Amino acid sequence: MKPSEIKNIFWDVDGVLADLNYAYYHFLTSHPKYREQYEGLKWEQLPEVLPIVPEYGALELKTHAEHGNEMDQDFCADQEFFRNRPLYPGVIETLNKLNERGYRQFTMSATYDVQAKKAYLDDVLAPVTDFLTIECVEHGEFMHDNAKRDRLQDCYKKYELKPEETILVDDRIYNQYAAIESGAHPVRLRCEFTTDLPAELSWIPEFPNIMVLKDWLVGST
């Protein structure tokens, strides 16, 4: 992939545009059901509570050893915690600069409650919704199923996009495969809790934030 060939960007939200780890930390330490158990939990201890499984490569509530599914349901059901995922620094400014450069931009967010997630995204991304197209897809039975791949392919047809001119920016390892299977190019965002890509995906470009990714894109155009 040459950055100069890219015209379309699909942004994952959690872990790329918005800080889901922040939401998880405050959920564990503040939710009435869990705050007593996790009183005094330190930020750097999050992976001890939510072990990172290889196919995810990032924190997930579902990986909690005893209460993963219950925690995930409680998190999604309480809007105070569900929406408590602030945008990372520089997101709005970066999306605006990429729009000025002519990139078509979309979100591609997988969730269990499309209506709630769409409402959150419409709110938090309001400054850029004049050009940013917000797409949400409902998870299937498993978070790493084909839902995201299929939705990407639907969007290529719906918006008349060429997948070879498209990148999916995501932090989850299973979604790197979704990008590849859809015909697009995968790009990975890293944070302090993400784990390394498997050897077979080691060729995928990785960036610490979307501002560095923007420089990589526009520096070659």
C-alpha positions, 0 to 999 in steps of 0.5 A, a space after each residue: 500500500 502506498 499512502 498516496 493511493 488512499 482516498 477513503 478512511 474508515 475509522 474505528 471508534 473505540 481505541 482509535 477516536 475515543 478512549 474506551 480504556 478510560 471508560 472501562 477504568 471508571 466503570 470498574 471503579 465507580 459502578 455500584 456493582 463493582 466499585 467495592 471490588 475494584 476500589 484502589 485499582 490503578 490504571 496500569 493494572 487494567 490488563 490484570 483485571 481484563 486479560 488481553 486475548 491474542 485475537 483481540 490484542 486490546 482490553 475487553 470487558 468480556 475477557 474478565 475471568 468470572 463476570 465478562 459477559 455480565 460486565 459487558 451487559 452492565 456497561 452497555 446498559 448504563 449510559 453514564 458509563 457507556 458514553 464516558 469514552 472521551 475523544 483522544 486529543 486532536 481527533 476533531 482537528 485531525 479529521 478536519 485536516 484530512 477532510 481539507 485534503 479531500 479524504 472521504 471519512 467514515 466511522 465503522 463501529 461495531 456494537 451490541 446496541 446500534 441505536 445507543 452507539 449511534 446517538 453517542 457518536 452523533 453527539 461526540 462527533 457533532 463538530 465533524 458530522 457535516 463530512 463524516 459518515 457514521 456507520 454502526 454495525 451490530 455484533 454477531 454472536 462473537 465479536 470477531 465474526 464477519 459483521 464488520 467485514 460484511 458492513 465494509 463491503 456493503 459500504 463500498 457499494 453504497 458509497 461507490 468506493 474502491 476497497 483498494 483505495 480504502 483503509 480501515 484504522 482499528 486497534 483490534 487484531 481481529 478487525 485487521 483480518 476484516 479489513 483484509 477480507 473486505 479488500 481494504 488496507 488495514 492500519 493499526 492504532 496502538 495504545 499502552 495496552 495493545 499487544 503486538 500483531 501476530 507474525 503473519 500481520 507484522 507488515 501492517 502499519 502501526 501508529 501511536 495516534 491518528 495525528 501521526 497517521 495523518 502525517 504519514 498519509 499527507 506526507 506522501 500526497 
